[in-house]
Amino acid sequence: MTSRIRGISSAGIIGVIVVIAVVGVAVAYFGSDVFRTRANSTLTQFTQWTPENIAKDPVNYLNFCEEKAKGAIAKCKASEIAIAQKKAKIESMRDDARQKSTIGGTALDELKGLYKSAQESDTFPIKWKTIELDKDAAKRQILKLAGQTKSKSDLLVKLEAAIGQLRMQSSKLAEAKDAAQDQLAKIDTNREMLKVQEITDDIKNNLIAMKVAIETTVVGVANSEPGTISLDDLAAQSETVVDDSEFNKILNEK
């Protein structure tokens, strides 16, 4: 029993010492600019591939670069699939918008011709398609049809732009994959060089340049969010409201 009590007491004392040490370090870290700077520098040396750390352990650094490059390639492939799916959907919407814009333009020209003829000869109502329209109904139908046709035309422009953006994203991903493959080849080359010679300034510079290339050209593109064009936003942006004051303008358009 006595030994158990002593054990508990010893554990308690150790716990108090640990707490005091932690509090002391925290106070020193936040209370001393010099201590904080030194601590951050030490942490960086232990947690990041600084030029010094690369020189000390080039083999594991190459393993790190290989992991990053292969991870970026995997992300690029996933993004390419996402872009292809989004592009197919937008292309379908574009084809639909183009068809309806063409049909709407033809129908509008036909209805405007009937309206003008009836207006000149004062022979309302007119028959259009399968419906009969008096003057006011024909006017409302022309306004509605013009608005819907313009809406589809505006949407078509935005969809074409979106498809162009997705093509650019696909091109950037392809370039990033090529860059990653190039870095993997360089990793293999540097591994072979390290087997036959100690690290030199040239090799060290190559390894540091490799880090920059992977972080910016490869990982940066892979971690972006390609294919993020909202279909709902595109449709909403192209909504057009036509008020009655535009009727004469629409009627006289060629």
Buried (B, 14 or more C-beta within 10 A) or exposed (E): EEEEEEEEEEEEEEEEEEEEEEEEEEEEEEEEEEBEEEBEEEEEEEEEBBEEBBBEBBEEBBEBBBEBBBBBBEBBEEBBEBBEEBBEEBBEBBEBBBEBBBEBBEBBEEBBEBBEEBBEEEEBEBEBEEEEBEBEBBBEBBBEBBBBBBBBBBBBEBBBEBBEBBEEBBEBBEBBBBBBEBBBEBBEEBBEBBEEEEBEEEBBEBBBEBBEBBEEBBBEBBEBEBBEBEEEEBBEEBEBEBEEEEBEEBBEEE
